[in-house]
Amino acid sequence: MSEVLTKADYELDARGLNCPMPILRAKKAVRDLEPGQIMHVIATDSGSANDFPLFCKQSGNELIEATTENGEFHFYIRKG
């Protein structure tokens, strides 16, 4: 098991949600962050592995870390 070194300012639990809900919830949550703050998203939808990097690229936010552990996808996104 790897140790996550990134510290998050906000955590979004999207476990059990299917596409497109994890992205929609993340899009809404990131609006409330200040530039530079980090959001940790936890998702179980396998499509999230492709969706979140694309979401970050299209929204101008930075995906600083993405890991998979025990069937959960963890994304650390820095608001741009």
PDB file of N, CA, C and O in Angstrom:
ATOM      1  N   MET A   1       0.852  -1.178   0.000  1.00  0.00           N
ATOM      2  CA  MET A   1       0.000   0.000   0.000  1.00  0.00           C
ATOM      3  C   MET A   1       0.896   1.239   0.000  1.00  0.00           C
ATOM      4  O   MET A   1       1.822   1.349   0.804  1.00  0.00           O
ATOM      5  N   SER A   2       0.611   2.160  -0.904  1.00  0.00           N
ATOM      6  CA  SER A   2       1.413   3.386  -0.971  1.00  0.00           C
ATOM      7  C   SER A   2       0.816   4.456  -0.077  1.00  0.00           C
ATOM      8  O   SER A   2      -0.397   4.515   0.124  1.00  0.00           O
ATOM      9  N   GLU A   3       1.667   5.281   0.444  1.00  0.00           N
ATOM     10  CA  GLU A   3       1.227   6.374   1.315  1.00  0.00           C
ATOM     11  C   GLU A   3       0.985   7.611   0.460  1.00  0.00           C
ATOM     12  O   GLU A   3       1.844   8.021  -0.320  1.00  0.00           O
ATOM     13  N   VAL A   4      -0.178   8.187   0.616  1.00  0.00           N
ATOM     14  CA  VAL A   4      -0.516   9.397  -0.137  1.00  0.00           C
ATOM     15  C   VAL A   4       0.131  10.583   0.566  1.00  0.00           C
ATOM     16  O   VAL A   4      -0.048  10.783   1.768  1.00  0.00           O
ATOM     17  N   LEU A   5       0.874  11.352  -0.189  1.00  0.00           N
ATOM     18  CA  LEU A   5       1.592  12.485   0.379  1.00  0.00           C
ATOM     19  C   LEU A   5       0.849  13.801   0.191  1.00  0.00           C
ATOM     20  O   LEU A   5       1.189  14.800   0.825  1.00  0.00           O
ATOM     21  N   THR A   6      -0.149  13.810  -0.661  1.00  0.00           N
ATOM     22  CA  THR A   6      -0.887  15.031  -0.953  1.00  0.00           C
ATOM     23  C   THR A   6      -1.915  15.305   0.138  1.00  0.00           C
ATOM     24  O   THR A   6      -2.649  14.409   0.554  1.00  0.00           O
ATOM     25  N   LYS A   7      -1.959  16.534   0.590  1.00  0.00           N
ATOM     26  CA  LYS A   7      -2.954  16.951   1.585  1.00  0.00           C
ATOM     27  C   LYS A   7      -4.056  17.717   0.867  1.00  0.00           C
ATOM     28  O   LYS A   7      -3.791  18.572   0.022  1.00  0.00           O
ATOM     29  N   ALA A   8      -5.291  17.394   1.217  1.00  0.00           N
ATOM     30  CA  ALA A   8      -6.427  18.014   0.545  1.00  0.00           C
ATOM     31  C   ALA A   8      -7.115  19.033   1.444  1.00  0.00           C
ATOM     32  O   ALA A   8      -7.170  18.878   2.664  1.00  0.00           O
ATOM     33  N   ASP A   9      -7.641  20.084   0.808  1.00  0.00           N
ATOM     34  CA  ASP A   9      -8.430  21.092   1.511  1.00  0.00           C
ATOM     35  C   ASP A   9      -9.898  20.672   1.596  1.00  0.00           C
ATOM     36  O   ASP A   9     -10.639  21.132   2.465  1.00  0.00           O
ATOM     37  N   TYR A  10     -10.303  19.787   0.675  1.00  0.00           N
ATOM     38  CA  TYR A  10     -11.703  19.351   0.613  1.00  0.00           C
ATOM     39  C   TYR A  10     -11.732  17.919   0.111  1.00  0.00           C
ATOM     40  O   TYR A  10     -10.946  17.551  -0.762  1.00  0.00           O
ATOM     41  N   GLU A  11     -12.636  17.102   0.657  1.00  0.00           N
ATOM     42  CA  GLU A  11     -12.780  15.728   0.198  1.00  0.00           C
ATOM     43  C   GLU A  11     -14.191  15.504  -0.334  1.00  0.00           C
ATOM     44  O   GLU A  11     -15.177  15.851   0.317  1.00  0.00           O
ATOM     45  N   LEU A  12     -14.272  14.924  -1.515  1.00  0.00           N
ATOM     46  CA  LEU A  12     -15.549  14.602  -2.140  1.00  0.00           C
ATOM     47  C   LEU A  12     -15.663  13.086  -2.232  1.00  0.00           C
ATOM     48  O   LEU A  12     -14.866  12.437  -2.910  1.00  0.00           O
ATOM     49  N   ASP A  13     -16.646  12.530  -1.554  1.00  0.00           N
ATOM     50  CA  ASP A  13     -16.885  11.090  -1.574  1.00  0.00           C
ATOM     51  C   ASP A  13     -17.917  10.786  -2.653  1.00  0.00           C
ATOM     52  O   ASP A  13     -19.107  11.047  -2.478  1.00  0.00           O
ATOM     53  N   ALA A  14     -17.449  10.231  -3.771  1.00  0.00           N
ATOM     54  CA  ALA A  14     -18.338   9.889  -4.882  1.00  0.00           C
ATOM     55  C   ALA A  14     -18.448   8.373  -5.035  1.00  0.00           C
ATOM     56  O   ALA A  14     -18.798   7.876  -6.106  1.00  0.00           O
ATOM     57  N   ARG A  15     -18.148   7.641  -3.963  1.00  0.00           N
ATOM     58  CA  ARG A  15     -18.242   6.177  -4.013  1.00  0.00           C
ATOM     59  C   ARG A  15     -19.693   5.767  -4.231  1.00  0.00           C
ATOM     60  O   ARG A  15     -20.613   6.333  -3.639  1.00  0.00           O
ATOM     61  N   GLY A  16     -19.878   4.771  -5.091  1.00  0.00           N
ATOM     62  CA  GLY A  16     -21.210   4.254  -5.370  1.00  0.00           C
ATOM     63  C   GLY A  16     -21.965   5.023  -6.441  1.00  0.00           C
ATOM     64  O   GLY A  16     -23.046   4.601  -6.851  1.00  0.00           O
ATOM     65  N   LEU A  17     -21.426   6.128  -6.896  1.00  0.00           N
ATOM     66  CA  LEU A  17     -22.076   6.924  -7.942  1.00  0.00           C
ATOM     67  C   LEU A  17     -21.566   6.492  -9.315  1.00  0.00           C
ATOM     68  O   LEU A  17     -20.378   6.222  -9.490  1.00  0.00           O
ATOM     69  N   ASN A  18     -22.464   6.432 -10.273  1.00  0.00           N
ATOM     70  CA  ASN A  18     -22.093   6.064 -11.640  1.00  0.00           C
ATOM     71  C   ASN A  18     -21.996   7.302 -12.508  1.00  0.00           C
ATOM     72  O   ASN A  18     -22.568   8.346 -12.197  1.00  0.00           O
ATOM     73  N   CYS A  19     -21.263   7.167 -13.596  1.00  0.00           N
ATOM     74  CA  CYS A  19     -21.073   8.234 -14.566  1.00  0.00           C
ATOM     75  C   CYS A  19     -22.441   8.768 -15.005  1.00  0.00           C
ATOM     76  O   CYS A  19     -23.339   7.978 -15.296  1.00  0.00           O
ATOM     77  N   PRO A  20     -22.611  10.056 -15.055  1.00  0.00           N
ATOM     78  CA  PRO A  20     -21.638  11.140 -14.946  1.00  0.00           C
ATOM     79  C   PRO A  20     -21.593  11.798 -13.567  1.00  0.00           C
ATOM     80  O   PRO A  20     -20.981  12.855 -13.413  1.00  0.00           O
ATOM     81  N   MET A  21     -22.225  11.195 -12.569  1.00  0.00           N
ATOM     82  CA  MET A  21     -22.372  11.852 -11.271  1.00  0.00           C
ATOM     83  C   MET A  21     -21.047  12.217 -10.584  1.00  0.00           C
ATOM     84  O   MET A  21     -20.970  13.312 -10.027  1.00  0.00           O
ATOM     85  N   PRO A  22     -20.006  11.383 -10.585  1.00  0.00           N
ATOM     86  CA  PRO A  22     -18.768  11.818  -9.924  1.00  0.00           C
ATOM     87  C   PRO A  22     -18.205  13.117 -10.512  1.00  0.00           C
ATOM     88  O   PRO A  22     -17.749  13.998  -9.782  1.00  0.00           O
ATOM     89  N   ILE A  23     -18.245  13.216 -11.843  1.00  0.00           N
ATOM     90  CA  ILE A  23     -17.734  14.432 -12.496  1.00  0.00           C
ATOM     91  C   ILE A  23     -18.630  15.628 -12.189  1.00  0.00           C
ATOM     92  O   ILE A  23     -18.135  16.720 -11.909  1.00  0.00           O
ATOM     93  N   LEU A  24     -19.938  15.428 -12.243  1.00  0.00           N
ATOM     94  CA  LEU A  24     -20.854  16.536 -11.965  1.00  0.00           C
ATOM     95  C   LEU A  24     -20.681  17.048 -10.535  1.00  0.00           C
ATOM     96  O   LEU A  24     -20.685  18.256 -10.301  1.00  0.00           O
ATOM     97  N   ARG A  25     -20.531  16.144  -9.596  1.00  0.00           N
ATOM     98  CA  ARG A  25     -20.318  16.558  -8.201  1.00  0.00           C
ATOM     99  C   ARG A  25     -18.980  17.271  -8.041  1.00  0.00           C
ATOM    100  O   ARG A  25     -18.885  18.259  -7.313  1.00  0.00           O
ATOM    101  N   ALA A  26     -17.954  16.778  -8.714  1.00  0.00           N
ATOM    102  CA  ALA A  26     -16.639  17.416  -8.641  1.00  0.00           C
ATOM    103  C   ALA A  26     -16.676  18.808  -9.257  1.00  0.00           C
ATOM    104  O   ALA A  26     -16.095  19.750  -8.718  1.00  0.00           O
ATOM    105  N   LYS A  27     -17.353  18.932 -10.377  1.00  0.00           N
ATOM    106  CA  LYS A  27     -17.467  20.235 -11.047  1.00  0.00           C
ATOM    107  C   LYS A  27     -18.126  21.256 -10.126  1.00  0.00           C
ATOM    108  O   LYS A  27     -17.692  22.405 -10.043  1.00  0.00           O
ATOM    109  N   LYS A  28     -19.172  20.824  -9.440  1.00  0.00           N
ATOM    110  CA  LYS A  28     -19.871  21.718  -8.510  1.00  0.00           C
ATOM    111  C   LYS A  28     -18.979  22.060  -7.306  1.00  0.00           C
ATOM    112  O   LYS A  28     -18.922  23.215  -6.884  1.00  0.00           O
ATOM    113  N   ALA A  29     -18.298  21.070  -6.765  1.00  0.00           N
ATOM    114  CA  ALA A  29     -17.469  21.286  -5.567  1.00  0.00           C
ATOM    115  C   ALA A  29     -16.258  22.168  -5.849  1.00  0.00           C
ATOM    116  O   ALA A  29     -15.878  22.980  -5.006  1.00  0.00           O
ATOM    117  N   VAL A  30     -15.658  22.022  -7.008  1.00  0.00           N
ATOM    118  CA  VAL A  30     -14.452  22.794  -7.317  1.00  0.00           C
ATOM    119  C   VAL A  30     -14.761  24.283  -7.425  1.00  0.00           C
ATOM    120  O   VAL A  30     -13.877  25.115  -7.218  1.00  0.00           O
ATOM    121  N   ARG A  31     -15.994  24.625  -7.743  1.00  0.00           N
ATOM    122  CA  ARG A  31     -16.388  26.043  -7.824  1.00  0.00           C
ATOM    123  C   ARG A  31     -16.201  26.761  -6.483  1.00  0.00           C
ATOM    124  O   ARG A  31     -15.901  27.955  -6.444  1.00  0.00           O
ATOM    125  N   ASP A  32     -16.381  26.018  -5.391  1.00  0.00           N
ATOM    126  CA  ASP A  32     -16.288  26.621  -4.060  1.00  0.00           C
ATOM    127  C   ASP A  32     -14.867  26.707  -3.524  1.00  0.00           C
ATOM    128  O   ASP A  32     -14.644  27.277  -2.456  1.00  0.00           O
ATOM    129  N   LEU A  33     -13.911  26.153  -4.243  1.00  0.00           N
ATOM    130  CA  LEU A  33     -12.518  26.209  -3.805  1.00  0.00           C
ATOM    131  C   LEU A  33     -11.859  27.496  -4.286  1.00  0.00           C
ATOM    132  O   LEU A  33     -12.255  28.087  -5.290  1.00  0.00           O
ATOM    133  N   GLU A  34     -10.849  27.906  -3.543  1.00  0.00           N
ATOM    134  CA  GLU A  34     -10.025  29.041  -3.958  1.00  0.00           C
ATOM    135  C   GLU A  34      -8.929  28.515  -4.879  1.00  0.00           C
ATOM    136  O   GLU A  34      -8.517  27.363  -4.737  1.00  0.00           O
ATOM    137  N   PRO A  35      -8.445  29.329  -5.823  1.00  0.00           N
ATOM    138  CA  PRO A  35      -7.340  28.882  -6.680  1.00  0.00           C
ATOM    139  C   PRO A  35      -6.167  28.378  -5.830  1.00  0.00           C
ATOM    140  O   PRO A  35      -5.756  29.017  -4.862  1.00  0.00           O
ATOM    141  N   GLY A  36      -5.645  27.215  -6.223  1.00  0.00           N
ATOM    142  CA  GLY A  36      -4.523  26.617  -5.501  1.00  0.00           C
ATOM    143  C   GLY A  36      -4.943  25.585  -4.468  1.00  0.00           C
ATOM    144  O   GLY A  36      -4.122  24.774  -4.038  1.00  0.00           O
ATOM    145  N   GLN A  37      -6.210  25.602  -4.061  1.00  0.00           N
ATOM    146  CA  GLN A  37      -6.666  24.612  -3.092  1.00  0.00           C
ATOM    147  C   GLN A  37      -6.794  23.251  -3.773  1.00  0.00           C
ATOM    148  O   GLN A  37      -6.953  23.160  -4.990  1.00  0.00           O
ATOM    149  N   ILE A  38      -6.721  22.203  -2.967  1.00  0.00           N
ATOM    150  CA  ILE A  38      -6.730  20.841  -3.476  1.00  0.00           C
ATOM    151  C   ILE A  38      -7.973  20.098  -2.998  1.00  0.00           C
ATOM    152  O   ILE A  38      -8.341  20.148  -1.825  1.00  0.00           O
ATOM    153  N   MET A  39      -8.607  19.408  -3.943  1.00  0.00           N
ATOM    154  CA  MET A  39      -9.769  18.576  -3.644  1.00  0.00           C
ATOM    155  C   MET A  39      -9.382  17.114  -3.858  1.00  0.00           C
ATOM    156  O   MET A  39      -8.757  16.766  -4.860  1.00  0.00           O
ATOM    157  N   HIS A  40      -9.757  16.278  -2.917  1.00  0.00           N
ATOM    158  CA  HIS A  40      -9.554  14.830  -3.015  1.00  0.00           C
ATOM    159  C   HIS A  40     -10.894  14.204  -3.365  1.00  0.00           C
ATOM    160  O   HIS A  40     -11.866  14.353  -2.625  1.00  0.00           O
ATOM    161  N   VAL A  41     -10.947  13.504  -4.492  1.00  0.00           N
ATOM    162  CA  VAL A  41     -12.164  12.823  -4.918  1.00  0.00           C
ATOM    163  C   VAL A  41     -11.932  11.322  -4.786  1.00  0.00           C
ATOM    164  O   VAL A  41     -10.911  10.797  -5.231  1.00  0.00           O
ATOM    165  N   ILE A  42     -12.897  10.641  -4.165  1.00  0.00           N
ATOM    166  CA  ILE A  42     -12.870   9.189  -4.063  1.00  0.00           C
ATOM    167  C   ILE A  42     -14.054   8.668  -4.863  1.00  0.00           C
ATOM    168  O   ILE A  42     -15.199   9.031  -4.592  1.00  0.00           O
ATOM    169  N   ALA A  43     -13.780   7.817  -5.847  1.00  0.00           N
ATOM    170  CA  ALA A  43     -14.839   7.280  -6.705  1.00  0.00           C
ATOM    171  C   ALA A  43     -14.654   5.775  -6.872  1.00  0.00           C
ATOM    172  O   ALA A  43     -13.548   5.253  -6.732  1.00  0.00           O
ATOM    173  N   THR A  44     -15.748   5.089  -7.171  1.00  0.00           N
ATOM    174  CA  THR A  44     -15.690   3.650  -7.442  1.00  0.00           C
ATOM    175  C   THR A  44     -16.065   3.324  -8.885  1.00  0.00           C
ATOM    176  O   THR A  44     -15.885   2.187  -9.323  1.00  0.00           O
ATOM    177  N   ASP A  45     -16.572   4.275  -9.613  1.00  0.00           N
ATOM    178  CA  ASP A  45     -16.941   4.065 -11.013  1.00  0.00           C
ATOM    179  C   ASP A  45     -15.665   3.911 -11.847  1.00  0.00           C
ATOM    180  O   ASP A  45     -14.819   4.806 -11.855  1.00  0.00           O
ATOM    181  N   SER A  46     -15.525   2.783 -12.546  1.00  0.00           N
ATOM    182  CA  SER A  46     -14.299   2.521 -13.302  1.00  0.00           C
ATOM    183  C   SER A  46     -14.051   3.558 -14.402  1.00  0.00           C
ATOM    184  O   SER A  46     -12.905   3.780 -14.792  1.00  0.00           O
ATOM    185  N   GLY A  47     -15.102   4.185 -14.896  1.00  0.00           N
ATOM    186  CA  GLY A  47     -14.939   5.229 -15.902  1.00  0.00           C
ATOM    187  C   GLY A  47     -14.235   6.467 -15.374  1.00  0.00           C
ATOM    188  O   GLY A  47     -13.745   7.287 -16.151  1.00  0.00           O
ATOM    189  N   SER A  48     -14.182   6.603 -14.065  1.00  0.00           N
ATOM    190  CA  SER A  48     -13.525   7.758 -13.448  1.00  0.00           C
ATOM    191  C   SER A  48     -12.051   7.847 -13.822  1.00  0.00           C
ATOM    192  O   SER A  48     -11.494   8.942 -13.910  1.00  0.00           O
ATOM    193  N   ALA A  49     -11.425   6.706 -14.041  1.00  0.00           N
ATOM    194  CA  ALA A  49      -9.998   6.691 -14.386  1.00  0.00           C
ATOM    195  C   ALA A  49      -9.726   7.485 -15.661  1.00  0.00           C
ATOM    196  O   ALA A  49      -8.663   8.089 -15.803  1.00  0.00           O
ATOM    197  N   ASN A  50     -10.672   7.485 -16.576  1.00  0.00           N
ATOM    198  CA  ASN A  50     -10.538   8.264 -17.813  1.00  0.00           C
ATOM    199  C   ASN A  50     -11.188   9.637 -17.696  1.00  0.00           C
ATOM    200  O   ASN A  50     -10.714  10.609 -18.283  1.00  0.00           O
ATOM    201  N   ASP A  51     -12.272   9.711 -16.937  1.00  0.00           N
ATOM    202  CA  ASP A  51     -13.054  10.943 -16.859  1.00  0.00           C
ATOM    203  C   ASP A  51     -12.335  12.081 -16.142  1.00  0.00           C
ATOM    204  O   ASP A  51     -12.378  13.223 -16.601  1.00  0.00           O
ATOM    205  N   PHE A  52     -11.676  11.785 -15.028  1.00  0.00           N
ATOM    206  CA  PHE A  52     -11.089  12.873 -14.243  1.00  0.00           C
ATOM    207  C   PHE A  52      -9.890  13.541 -14.896  1.00  0.00           C
ATOM    208  O   PHE A  52      -9.777  14.765 -14.821  1.00  0.00           O
ATOM    209  N   PRO A  53      -8.975  12.792 -15.544  1.00  0.00           N
ATOM    210  CA  PRO A  53      -7.907  13.498 -16.266  1.00  0.00           C
ATOM    211  C   PRO A  53      -8.455  14.413 -17.361  1.00  0.00           C
ATOM    212  O   PRO A  53      -7.955  15.521 -17.557  1.00  0.00           O
ATOM    213  N   LEU A  54      -9.482  13.946 -18.072  1.00  0.00           N
ATOM    214  CA  LEU A  54     -10.091  14.767 -19.119  1.00  0.00           C
ATOM    215  C   LEU A  54     -10.794  15.980 -18.527  1.00  0.00           C
ATOM    216  O   LEU A  54     -10.692  17.084 -19.062  1.00  0.00           O
ATOM    217  N   PHE A  55     -11.511  15.774 -17.415  1.00  0.00           N
ATOM    218  CA  PHE A  55     -12.181  16.879 -16.719  1.00  0.00           C
ATOM    219  C   PHE A  55     -11.174  17.957 -16.337  1.00  0.00           C
ATOM    220  O   PHE A  55     -11.422  19.144 -16.549  1.00  0.00           O
ATOM    221  N   CYS A  56     -10.049  17.552 -15.781  1.00  0.00           N
ATOM    222  CA  CYS A  56      -9.038  18.530 -15.356  1.00  0.00           C
ATOM    223  C   CYS A  56      -8.475  19.291 -16.552  1.00  0.00           C
ATOM    224  O   CYS A  56      -8.309  20.509 -16.501  1.00  0.00           O
ATOM    225  N   LYS A  57      -8.188  18.568 -17.618  1.00  0.00           N
ATOM    226  CA  LYS A  57      -7.639  19.209 -18.811  1.00  0.00           C
ATOM    227  C   LYS A  57      -8.617  20.231 -19.382  1.00  0.00           C
ATOM    228  O   LYS A  57      -8.217  21.331 -19.762  1.00  0.00           O
ATOM    229  N   GLN A  58      -9.892  19.873 -19.444  1.00  0.00           N
ATOM    230  CA  GLN A  58     -10.897  20.754 -20.036  1.00  0.00           C
ATOM    231  C   GLN A  58     -11.276  21.920 -19.127  1.00  0.00           C
ATOM    232  O   GLN A  58     -11.690  22.973 -19.612  1.00  0.00           O
ATOM    233  N   SER A  59     -11.137  21.743 -17.814  1.00  0.00           N
ATOM    234  CA  SER A  59     -11.582  22.781 -16.877  1.00  0.00           C
ATOM    235  C   SER A  59     -10.459  23.708 -16.419  1.00  0.00           C
ATOM    236  O   SER A  59     -10.713  24.685 -15.715  1.00  0.00           O
ATOM    237  N   GLY A  60      -9.221  23.410 -16.812  1.00  0.00           N
ATOM    238  CA  GLY A  60      -8.109  24.265 -16.408  1.00  0.00           C
ATOM    239  C   GLY A  60      -7.608  23.988 -15.007  1.00  0.00           C
ATOM    240  O   GLY A  60      -6.876  24.796 -14.436  1.00  0.00           O
ATOM    241  N   ASN A  61      -7.995  22.850 -14.447  1.00  0.00           N
ATOM    242  CA  ASN A  61      -7.503  22.446 -13.134  1.00  0.00           C
ATOM    243  C   ASN A  61      -6.401  21.415 -13.328  1.00  0.00           C
ATOM    244  O   ASN A  61      -6.262  20.841 -14.408  1.00  0.00           O
ATOM    245  N   GLU A  62      -5.617  21.181 -12.279  1.00  0.00           N
ATOM    246  CA  GLU A  62      -4.466  20.294 -12.395  1.00  0.00           C
ATOM    247  C   GLU A  62      -4.707  18.996 -11.628  1.00  0.00           C
ATOM    248  O   GLU A  62      -5.006  19.018 -10.434  1.00  0.00           O
ATOM    249  N   LEU A  63      -4.578  17.883 -12.312  1.00  0.00           N
ATOM    250  CA  LEU A  63      -4.629  16.578 -11.657  1.00  0.00           C
ATOM    251  C   LEU A  63      -3.221  16.304 -11.138  1.00  0.00           C
ATOM    252  O   LEU A  63      -2.313  16.002 -11.913  1.00  0.00           O
ATOM    253  N   ILE A  64      -3.046  16.411  -9.819  1.00  0.00           N
ATOM    254  CA  ILE A  64      -1.702  16.289  -9.271  1.00  0.00           C
ATOM    255  C   ILE A  64      -1.372  14.887  -8.781  1.00  0.00           C
ATOM    256  O   ILE A  64      -0.205  14.547  -8.588  1.00  0.00           O
ATOM    257  N   GLU A  65      -2.405  14.076  -8.583  1.00  0.00           N
ATOM    258  CA  GLU A  65      -2.168  12.703  -8.166  1.00  0.00           C
ATOM    259  C   GLU A  65      -3.409  11.870  -8.470  1.00  0.00           C
ATOM    260  O   GLU A  65      -4.535  12.323  -8.264  1.00  0.00           O
ATOM    261  N   ALA A  66      -3.196  10.655  -8.960  1.00  0.00           N
ATOM    262  CA  ALA A  66      -4.294   9.723  -9.221  1.00  0.00           C
ATOM    263  C   ALA A  66      -3.812   8.329  -8.851  1.00  0.00           C
ATOM    264  O   ALA A  66      -2.802   7.857  -9.374  1.00  0.00           O
ATOM    265  N   THR A  67      -4.534   7.672  -7.950  1.00  0.00           N
ATOM    266  CA  THR A  67      -4.168   6.329  -7.528  1.00  0.00           C
ATOM    267  C   THR A  67      -5.413   5.445  -7.491  1.00  0.00           C
ATOM    268  O   THR A  67      -6.542   5.931  -7.439  1.00  0.00           O
ATOM    269  N   THR A  68      -5.177   4.152  -7.519  1.00  0.00           N
ATOM    270  CA  THR A  68      -6.251   3.175  -7.384  1.00  0.00           C
ATOM    271  C   THR A  68      -5.873   2.249  -6.243  1.00  0.00           C
ATOM    272  O   THR A  68      -4.751   1.747  -6.170  1.00  0.00           O
ATOM    273  N   GLU A  69      -6.827   2.033  -5.359  1.00  0.00           N
ATOM    274  CA  GLU A  69      -6.562   1.177  -4.210  1.00  0.00           C
ATOM    275  C   GLU A  69      -7.852   0.490  -3.789  1.00  0.00           C
ATOM    276  O   GLU A  69      -8.854   1.153  -3.520  1.00  0.00           O
ATOM    277  N   ASN A  70      -7.828  -0.833  -3.730  1.00  0.00           N
ATOM    278  CA  ASN A  70      -8.981  -1.619  -3.287  1.00  0.00           C
ATOM    279  C   ASN A  70     -10.262  -1.272  -4.051  1.00  0.00           C
ATOM    280  O   ASN A  70     -11.333  -1.183  -3.451  1.00  0.00           O
ATOM    281  N   GLY A  71     -10.159  -1.077  -5.360  1.00  0.00           N
ATOM    282  CA  GLY A  71     -11.331  -0.782  -6.170  1.00  0.00           C
ATOM    283  C   GLY A  71     -11.815   0.653  -6.085  1.00  0.00           C
ATOM    284  O   GLY A  71     -12.867   0.992  -6.625  1.00  0.00           O
ATOM    285  N   GLU A  72     -11.046   1.497  -5.405  1.00  0.00           N
ATOM    286  CA  GLU A  72     -11.398   2.923  -5.302  1.00  0.00           C
ATOM    287  C   GLU A  72     -10.374   3.754  -6.072  1.00  0.00           C
ATOM    288  O   GLU A  72      -9.176   3.471  -6.065  1.00  0.00           O
ATOM    289  N   PHE A  73     -10.877   4.763  -6.718  1.00  0.00           N
ATOM    290  CA  PHE A  73     -10.031   5.697  -7.468  1.00  0.00           C
ATOM    291  C   PHE A  73      -9.905   6.973  -6.655  1.00  0.00           C
ATOM    292  O   PHE A  73     -10.908   7.538  -6.217  1.00  0.00           O
ATOM    293  N   HIS A  74      -8.683   7.425  -6.453  1.00  0.00           N
ATOM    294  CA  HIS A  74      -8.414   8.633  -5.681  1.00  0.00           C
ATOM    295  C   HIS A  74      -7.779   9.665  -6.610  1.00  0.00           C
ATOM    296  O   HIS A  74      -6.773   9.391  -7.265  1.00  0.00           O
ATOM    297  N   PHE A  75      -8.369  10.830  -6.657  1.00  0.00           N
ATOM    298  CA  PHE A  75      -7.883  11.915  -7.502  1.00  0.00           C
ATOM    299  C   PHE A  75      -7.645  13.145  -6.638  1.00  0.00           C
ATOM    300  O   PHE A  75      -8.496  13.527  -5.836  1.00  0.00           O
ATOM    301  N   TYR A  76      -6.481  13.759  -6.810  1.00  0.00           N
ATOM    302  CA  TYR A  76      -6.164  15.008  -6.127  1.00  0.00           C
ATOM    303  C   TYR A  76      -6.076  16.082  -7.189  1.00  0.00           C
ATOM    304  O   TYR A  76      -5.220  16.041  -8.072  1.00  0.00           O
ATOM    305  N   ILE A  77      -6.977  17.040  -7.088  1.00  0.00           N
ATOM    306  CA  ILE A  77      -7.132  18.078  -8.111  1.00  0.00           C
ATOM    307  C   ILE A  77      -6.862  19.444  -7.497  1.00  0.00           C
ATOM    308  O   ILE A  77      -7.483  19.825  -6.505  1.00  0.00           O
ATOM    309  N   ARG A  78      -5.932  20.171  -8.095  1.00  0.00           N
ATOM    310  CA  ARG A  78      -5.633  21.541  -7.667  1.00  0.00           C
ATOM    311  C   ARG A  78      -6.415  22.498  -8.542  1.00  0.00           C
ATOM    312  O   ARG A  78      -6.317  22.459  -9.769  1.00  0.00           O
ATOM    313  N   LYS A  79      -7.194  23.360  -7.899  1.00  0.00           N
ATOM    314  CA  LYS A  79      -7.973  24.333  -8.673  1.00  0.00           C
ATOM    315  C   LYS A  79      -7.037  25.333  -9.327  1.00  0.00           C
ATOM    316  O   LYS A  79      -6.138  25.886  -8.693  1.00  0.00           O
ATOM    317  N   GLY A  80      -7.276  25.549 -10.619  1.00  0.00           N
ATOM    318  CA  GLY A  80      -6.457  26.476 -11.388  1.00  0.00           C
ATOM    319  C   GLY A  80      -6.904  27.910 -11.227  1.00  0.00           C
ATOM    320  O   GLY A  80      -6.309  28.812 -11.817  1.00  0.00           O
TER     321      GLY A  80
END
